[in-house]
Amino acid sequence: MKQFQDELEPLLGKRGWLGKVLMEDGAMVELGTPRRLKILYDTHMRTARAAGQWVRIERNKAALPYLRYGLGPSREHRLQHV
């Protein structure tokens, strides 16, 4: 996470997505907070993992042609998922 943040902050700064910004409605908003960077990091890691899993699925689909949907560990699931 630290390396990701160290590399991302300069890029965000160059594009104006870091620091405090005055919005049109007069509100002061802080962009690129540590919390936001953690969300970006987690999202990128999960997306990369899912992409790797899909490559594995495609590679093995001749031997394992069916996918099975499984519910996650949540206590409550949406009806569409049940």
A tleap script that builds the chain and sets N, CA, C and O, in Angstrom:
source leaprc.protein.ff14SB
mol = sequence {
  NMET LYS GLN PHE GLN ASP GLU LEU GLU PRO
  LEU LEU GLY LYS ARG GLY TRP LEU GLY LYS
  VAL LEU MET GLU ASP GLY ALA MET VAL GLU
  LEU GLY THR PRO ARG ARG LEU LYS ILE LEU
  TYR ASP THR HIE MET ARG THR ALA ARG ALA
  ALA GLY GLN TRP VAL ARG ILE GLU ARG ASN
  LYS ALA ALA LEU PRO TYR LEU ARG TYR GLY
  LEU GLY PRO SER ARG GLU HIE ARG LEU GLN
  HIE CVAL
}
set mol.1.N position { 0.823 -1.192 0.000 }
set mol.1.CA position { 0.000 0.000 0.000 }
set mol.1.C position { 0.866 1.255 0.000 }
set mol.1.O position { 0.562 2.217 -0.705 }
set mol.2.N position { 1.927 1.253 0.774 }
set mol.2.CA position { 2.792 2.433 0.887 }
set mol.2.C position { 3.427 2.768 -0.462 }
set mol.2.O position { 3.458 3.933 -0.860 }
set mol.3.N position { 3.927 1.766 -1.161 }
set mol.3.CA position { 4.544 1.990 -2.469 }
set mol.3.C position { 3.503 2.525 -3.453 }
set mol.3.O position { 3.783 3.451 -4.214 }
set mol.4.N position { 2.307 1.943 -3.437 }
set mol.4.CA position { 1.225 2.403 -4.303 }
set mol.4.C position { 0.919 3.870 -4.035 }
set mol.4.O position { 0.795 4.661 -4.970 }
set mol.5.N position { 0.798 4.234 -2.767 }
set mol.5.CA position { 0.492 5.612 -2.391 }
set mol.5.C position { 1.623 6.552 -2.801 }
set mol.5.O position { 1.367 7.637 -3.324 }
set mol.6.N position { 2.865 6.146 -2.567 }
set mol.6.CA position { 4.013 6.986 -2.918 }
set mol.6.C position { 4.096 7.248 -4.423 }
set mol.6.O position { 4.494 8.333 -4.847 }
set mol.7.N position { 3.717 6.249 -5.231 }
set mol.7.CA position { 3.769 6.412 -6.678 }
set mol.7.C position { 2.548 7.143 -7.225 }
set mol.7.O position { 2.638 7.840 -8.235 }
set mol.8.N position { 1.409 6.985 -6.558 }
set mol.8.CA position { 0.176 7.576 -7.058 }
set mol.8.C position { 0.034 9.058 -6.714 }
set mol.8.O position { -0.487 9.830 -7.519 }
set mol.9.N position { 0.486 9.456 -5.543 }
set mol.9.CA position { 0.301 10.841 -5.111 }
set mol.9.C position { 0.890 11.869 -6.086 }
set mol.9.O position { 0.214 12.855 -6.377 }
set mol.10.N position { 2.108 11.692 -6.604 }
set mol.10.CA position { 2.623 12.672 -7.579 }
set mol.10.C position { 1.776 12.737 -8.854 }
set mol.10.O position { 1.584 13.816 -9.415 }
set mol.11.N position { 1.277 11.597 -9.308 }
set mol.11.CA position { 0.438 11.580 -10.499 }
set mol.11.C position { -0.882 12.316 -10.254 }
set mol.11.O position { -1.339 13.079 -11.106 }
set mol.12.N position { -1.477 12.088 -9.111 }
set mol.12.CA position { -2.721 12.771 -8.776 }
set mol.12.C position { -2.488 14.273 -8.632 }
set mol.12.O position { -3.322 15.077 -9.046 }
set mol.13.N position { -1.361 14.645 -8.049 }
set mol.13.CA position { -1.031 16.060 -7.893 }
set mol.13.C position { -0.884 16.768 -9.224 }
set mol.13.O position { -1.359 17.893 -9.381 }
set mol.14.N position { -0.232 16.127 -10.187 }
set mol.14.CA position { -0.052 16.725 -11.517 }
set mol.14.C position { -1.381 16.968 -12.220 }
set mol.14.O position { -1.526 17.917 -12.991 }
set mol.15.N position { -2.345 16.099 -11.943 }
set mol.15.CA position { -3.642 16.212 -12.607 }
set mol.15.C position { -4.651 17.053 -11.805 }
set mol.15.O position { -5.793 17.230 -12.229 }
set mol.16.N position { -4.226 17.558 -10.667 }
set mol.16.CA position { -5.114 18.385 -9.866 }
set mol.16.C position { -6.108 17.608 -9.031 }
set mol.16.O position { -7.129 18.160 -8.621 }
set mol.17.N position { -5.834 16.338 -8.767 }
set mol.17.CA position { -6.741 15.494 -8.003 }
set mol.17.C position { -6.242 15.272 -6.581 }
set mol.17.O position { -6.625 14.296 -5.936 }
set mol.18.N position { -5.403 16.154 -6.093 }
set mol.18.CA position { -4.831 16.003 -4.756 }
set mol.18.C position { -4.861 17.360 -4.068 }
set mol.18.O position { -4.658 18.389 -4.712 }
set mol.19.N position { -5.107 17.367 -2.794 }
set mol.19.CA position { -5.150 18.613 -2.037 }
set mol.19.C position { -6.576 19.101 -1.845 }
set mol.19.O position { -7.535 18.395 -2.155 }
set mol.20.N position { -6.700 20.301 -1.335 }
set mol.20.CA position { -8.019 20.876 -1.080 }
set mol.20.C position { -8.466 21.703 -2.276 }
set mol.20.O position { -7.682 22.444 -2.870 }
set mol.21.N position { -9.754 21.559 -2.617 }
set mol.21.CA position { -10.320 22.241 -3.779 }
set mol.21.C position { -11.616 22.923 -3.358 }
set mol.21.O position { -12.425 22.352 -2.627 }
set mol.22.N position { -11.796 24.138 -3.826 }
set mol.22.CA position { -13.029 24.867 -3.572 }
set mol.22.C position { -14.018 24.521 -4.686 }
set mol.22.O position { -13.759 24.773 -5.862 }
set mol.23.N position { -15.143 23.946 -4.300 }
set mol.23.CA position { -16.159 23.547 -5.265 }
set mol.23.C position { -17.014 24.752 -5.656 }
set mol.23.O position { -16.963 25.796 -5.004 }
set mol.24.N position { -17.795 24.601 -6.722 }
set mol.24.CA position { -18.636 25.688 -7.220 }
set mol.24.C position { -19.659 26.158 -6.191 }
set mol.24.O position { -20.029 27.331 -6.161 }
set mol.25.N position { -20.117 25.221 -5.341 }
set mol.25.CA position { -21.112 25.595 -4.336 }
set mol.25.C position { -20.484 26.216 -3.093 }
set mol.25.O position { -21.189 26.504 -2.126 }
set mol.26.N position { -19.170 26.427 -3.104 }
set mol.26.CA position { -18.467 27.047 -1.990 }
set mol.26.C position { -17.928 26.069 -0.967 }
set mol.26.O position { -17.273 26.482 -0.010 }
set mol.27.N position { -18.184 24.787 -1.142 }
set mol.27.CA position { -17.696 23.777 -0.204 }
set mol.27.C position { -16.219 23.488 -0.472 }
set mol.27.O position { -15.786 23.433 -1.623 }
set mol.28.N position { -15.464 23.307 0.589 }
set mol.28.CA position { -14.053 22.933 0.485 }
set mol.28.C position { -13.975 21.408 0.586 }
set mol.28.O position { -14.451 20.821 1.558 }
set mol.29.N position { -13.379 20.777 -0.413 }
set mol.29.CA position { -13.291 19.326 -0.478 }
set mol.29.C position { -11.826 18.922 -0.554 }
set mol.29.O position { -11.049 19.515 -1.303 }
set mol.30.N position { -11.453 17.913 0.223 }
set mol.30.CA position { -10.080 17.404 0.176 }
set mol.30.C position { -10.037 16.172 -0.724 }
set mol.30.O position { -10.719 15.180 -0.468 }
set mol.31.N position { -9.238 16.246 -1.766 }
set mol.31.CA position { -9.088 15.144 -2.713 }
set mol.31.C position { -7.847 14.328 -2.353 }
set mol.31.O position { -6.888 14.861 -1.795 }
set mol.32.N position { -7.870 13.050 -2.670 }
set mol.32.CA position { -6.701 12.208 -2.455 }
set mol.32.C position { -6.369 11.950 -1.005 }
set mol.32.O position { -5.193 11.886 -0.645 }
set mol.33.N position { -7.378 11.799 -0.162 }
set mol.33.CA position { -7.147 11.500 1.247 }
set mol.33.C position { -6.581 10.094 1.392 }
set mol.33.O position { -6.734 9.280 0.481 }
set mol.34.N position { -5.938 9.787 2.503 }
set mol.34.CA position { -5.444 8.418 2.709 }
set mol.34.C position { -6.556 7.372 2.592 }
set mol.34.O position { -6.330 6.275 2.082 }
set mol.35.N position { -7.743 7.711 3.063 }
set mol.35.CA position { -8.866 6.776 2.967 }
set mol.35.C position { -9.207 6.503 1.505 }
set mol.35.O position { -9.435 5.356 1.122 }
set mol.36.N position { -9.243 7.549 0.694 }
set mol.36.CA position { -9.554 7.398 -0.729 }
set mol.36.C position { -8.472 6.593 -1.442 }
set mol.36.O position { -8.774 5.748 -2.284 }
set mol.37.N position { -7.217 6.857 -1.102 }
set mol.37.CA position { -6.119 6.096 -1.717 }
set mol.37.C position { -6.200 4.623 -1.342 }
set mol.37.O position { -5.872 3.762 -2.158 }
set mol.38.N position { -6.634 4.318 -0.115 }
set mol.38.CA position { -6.792 2.921 0.305 }
set mol.38.C position { -7.894 2.256 -0.505 }
set mol.38.O position { -7.765 1.096 -0.896 }
set mol.39.N position { -8.983 2.985 -0.760 }
set mol.39.CA position { -10.072 2.444 -1.576 }
set mol.39.C position { -9.573 2.155 -2.991 }
set mol.39.O position { -9.879 1.105 -3.557 }
set mol.40.N position { -8.810 3.080 -3.557 }
set mol.40.CA position { -8.246 2.864 -4.893 }
set mol.40.C position { -7.335 1.632 -4.910 }
set mol.40.O position { -7.409 0.812 -5.825 }
set mol.41.N position { -6.487 1.510 -3.905 }
set mol.41.CA position { -5.566 0.377 -3.811 }
set mol.41.C position { -6.344 -0.942 -3.731 }
set mol.41.O position { -6.068 -1.885 -4.473 }
set mol.42.N position { -7.321 -0.990 -2.818 }
set mol.42.CA position { -8.102 -2.216 -2.656 }
set mol.42.C position { -8.840 -2.579 -3.935 }
set mol.42.O position { -8.895 -3.750 -4.313 }
set mol.43.N position { -9.406 -1.583 -4.601 }
set mol.43.CA position { -10.129 -1.827 -5.850 }
set mol.43.C position { -9.195 -2.375 -6.919 }
set mol.43.O position { -9.545 -3.325 -7.620 }
set mol.44.N position { -8.012 -1.787 -7.051 }
set mol.44.CA position { -7.045 -2.261 -8.049 }
set mol.44.C position { -6.583 -3.685 -7.738 }
set mol.44.O position { -6.437 -4.503 -8.647 }
set mol.45.N position { -6.356 -3.978 -6.479 }
set mol.45.CA position { -5.907 -5.320 -6.102 }
set mol.45.C position { -6.991 -6.361 -6.392 }
set mol.45.O position { -6.698 -7.440 -6.909 }
set mol.46.N position { -8.233 -6.038 -6.061 }
set mol.46.CA position { -9.325 -6.981 -6.306 }
set mol.46.C position { -9.559 -7.180 -7.803 }
set mol.46.O position { -9.830 -8.294 -8.251 }
set mol.47.N position { -9.454 -6.103 -8.567 }
set mol.47.CA position { -9.637 -6.201 -10.015 }
set mol.47.C position { -8.536 -7.047 -10.642 }
set mol.47.O position { -8.805 -7.872 -11.515 }
set mol.48.N position { -7.307 -6.846 -10.203 }
set mol.48.CA position { -6.191 -7.640 -10.721 }
set mol.48.C position { -6.357 -9.116 -10.373 }
set mol.48.O position { -6.079 -9.989 -11.196 }
set mol.49.N position { -6.809 -9.390 -9.160 }
set mol.49.CA position { -7.024 -10.786 -8.754 }
set mol.49.C position { -8.123 -11.421 -9.603 }
set mol.49.O position { -7.976 -12.553 -10.062 }
set mol.50.N position { -9.225 -10.697 -9.814 }
set mol.50.CA position { -10.327 -11.218 -10.621 }
set mol.50.C position { -9.878 -11.461 -12.061 }
set mol.50.O position { -10.275 -12.451 -12.675 }
set mol.51.N position { -9.058 -10.568 -12.600 }
set mol.51.CA position { -8.544 -10.751 -13.965 }
set mol.51.C position { -7.692 -12.012 -14.047 }
set mol.51.O position { -7.789 -12.767 -15.014 }
set mol.52.N position { -6.866 -12.239 -13.044 }
set mol.52.CA position { -6.053 -13.452 -13.014 }
set mol.52.C position { -6.900 -14.709 -12.906 }
set mol.52.O position { -6.603 -15.721 -13.541 }
set mol.53.N position { -7.955 -14.646 -12.101 }
set mol.53.CA position { -8.843 -15.798 -11.984 }
set mol.53.C position { -9.540 -16.084 -13.312 }
set mol.53.O position { -9.719 -17.243 -13.688 }
set mol.54.N position { -9.935 -15.012 -14.026 }
set mol.54.CA position { -10.611 -15.213 -15.310 }
set mol.54.C position { -9.661 -15.842 -16.332 }
set mol.54.O position { -10.081 -16.688 -17.121 }
set mol.55.N position { -8.409 -15.447 -16.326 }
set mol.55.CA position { -7.418 -16.059 -17.224 }
set mol.55.C position { -7.307 -17.549 -16.916 }
set mol.55.O position { -7.242 -18.373 -17.829 }
set mol.56.N position { -7.287 -17.890 -15.635 }
set mol.56.CA position { -7.224 -19.305 -15.239 }
set mol.56.C position { -8.473 -20.061 -15.706 }
set mol.56.O position { -8.370 -21.183 -16.202 }
set mol.57.N position { -9.640 -19.453 -15.549 }
set mol.57.CA position { -10.894 -20.081 -15.984 }
set mol.57.C position { -10.869 -20.329 -17.488 }
set mol.57.O position { -11.218 -21.417 -17.947 }
set mol.58.N position { -10.461 -19.327 -18.249 }
set mol.58.CA position { -10.394 -19.476 -19.705 }
set mol.58.C position { -9.392 -20.559 -20.113 }
set mol.58.O position { -9.638 -21.318 -21.050 }
set mol.59.N position { -8.281 -20.622 -19.414 }
set mol.59.CA position { -7.237 -21.608 -19.743 }
set mol.59.C position { -7.737 -23.037 -19.491 }
set mol.59.O position { -7.347 -23.961 -20.204 }
set mol.60.N position { -8.596 -23.220 -18.482 }
set mol.60.CA position { -9.053 -24.558 -18.094 }
set mol.60.C position { -10.465 -24.901 -18.564 }
set mol.60.O position { -11.019 -25.917 -18.145 }
set mol.61.N position { -11.060 -24.069 -19.431 }
set mol.61.CA position { -12.464 -24.296 -19.745 }
set mol.61.C position { -12.714 -25.555 -20.578 }
set mol.61.O position { -13.837 -26.059 -20.593 }
set mol.62.N position { -11.709 -26.069 -21.264 }
set mol.62.CA position { -11.904 -27.322 -21.998 }
set mol.62.C position { -12.145 -28.478 -21.021 }
set mol.62.O position { -12.980 -29.347 -21.275 }
set mol.63.N position { -11.419 -28.484 -19.920 }
set mol.63.CA position { -11.562 -29.555 -18.929 }
set mol.63.C position { -12.672 -29.250 -17.924 }
set mol.63.O position { -13.320 -30.166 -17.418 }
set mol.64.N position { -12.891 -27.970 -17.635 }
set mol.64.CA position { -13.904 -27.559 -16.654 }
set mol.64.C position { -14.816 -26.506 -17.308 }
set mol.64.O position { -14.643 -25.309 -17.077 }
set mol.65.N position { -15.784 -26.948 -18.122 }
set mol.65.CA position { -16.562 -25.995 -18.932 }
set mol.65.C position { -17.656 -25.223 -18.184 }
set mol.65.O position { -18.236 -24.298 -18.753 }
set mol.66.N position { -17.953 -25.570 -16.942 }
set mol.66.CA position { -19.051 -24.921 -16.233 }
set mol.66.C position { -18.541 -24.079 -15.072 }
set mol.66.O position { -17.612 -24.464 -14.363 }
set mol.67.N position { -19.174 -22.913 -14.891 }
set mol.67.CA position { -18.881 -22.065 -13.738 }
set mol.67.C position { -20.010 -22.227 -12.734 }
set mol.67.O position { -21.159 -22.447 -13.116 }
set mol.68.N position { -19.691 -22.120 -11.474 }
set mol.68.CA position { -20.693 -22.233 -10.418 }
set mol.68.C position { -20.692 -20.948 -9.612 }
set mol.68.O position { -19.642 -20.504 -9.150 }
set mol.69.N position { -21.856 -20.351 -9.440 }
set mol.69.CA position { -21.983 -19.125 -8.660 }
set mol.69.C position { -22.138 -19.495 -7.195 }
set mol.69.O position { -22.977 -20.324 -6.845 }
set mol.70.N position { -21.336 -18.886 -6.344 }
set mol.70.CA position { -21.425 -19.137 -4.910 }
set mol.70.C position { -21.632 -17.847 -4.152 }
set mol.70.O position { -21.015 -16.831 -4.470 }
set mol.71.N position { -22.487 -17.877 -3.162 }
set mol.71.CA position { -22.727 -16.694 -2.343 }
set mol.71.C position { -21.515 -16.405 -1.473 }
set mol.71.O position { -20.806 -17.317 -1.046 }
set mol.72.N position { -21.291 -15.136 -1.220 }
set mol.72.CA position { -20.183 -14.722 -0.363 }
set mol.72.C position { -20.530 -14.882 1.107 }
set mol.72.O position { -21.581 -15.429 1.443 }
set mol.73.N position { -19.656 -14.410 1.984 }
set mol.73.CA position { -19.829 -14.626 3.417 }
set mol.73.C position { -20.784 -13.644 4.105 }
set mol.73.O position { -20.877 -13.653 5.333 }
set mol.74.N position { -21.492 -12.801 3.354 }
set mol.74.CA position { -22.397 -11.830 3.972 }
set mol.74.C position { -23.495 -12.523 4.766 }
set mol.74.O position { -23.896 -13.644 4.453 }
set mol.75.N position { -23.972 -11.840 5.793 }
set mol.75.CA position { -25.074 -12.393 6.589 }
set mol.75.C position { -26.392 -12.298 5.836 }
set mol.75.O position { -27.244 -13.180 5.940 }
set mol.76.N position { -26.551 -11.224 5.080 }
set mol.76.CA position { -27.778 -11.034 4.305 }
set mol.76.C position { -27.406 -10.874 2.837 }
set mol.76.O position { -26.479 -10.146 2.485 }
set mol.77.N position { -28.156 -11.574 1.994 }
set mol.77.CA position { -27.895 -11.547 0.553 }
set mol.77.C position { -29.089 -10.937 -0.170 }
set mol.77.O position { -30.237 -11.110 0.239 }
set mol.78.N position { -28.799 -10.220 -1.252 }
set mol.78.CA position { -29.879 -9.690 -2.071 }
set mol.78.C position { -30.644 -10.834 -2.725 }
set mol.78.O position { -30.065 -11.874 -3.038 }
set mol.79.N position { -31.937 -10.642 -2.930 }
set mol.79.CA position { -32.765 -11.700 -3.504 }
set mol.79.C position { -32.255 -12.148 -4.866 }
set mol.79.O position { -32.338 -13.330 -5.201 }
set mol.80.N position { -31.724 -11.205 -5.662 }
set mol.80.CA position { -31.218 -11.559 -6.990 }
set mol.80.C position { -30.054 -12.557 -6.896 }
set mol.80.O position { -29.810 -13.319 -7.831 }
set mol.81.N position { -29.356 -12.548 -5.789 }
set mol.81.CA position { -28.177 -13.412 -5.644 }
set mol.81.C position { -28.523 -14.761 -5.028 }
set mol.81.O position { -27.786 -15.734 -5.195 }
set mol.82.N position { -29.615 -14.816 -4.335 }
set mol.82.CA position { -30.017 -16.072 -3.705 }
set mol.82.C position { -30.651 -16.950 -4.769 }
set mol.82.O position { -31.072 -18.069 -4.475 }
savepdb mol mol.pdb
quit
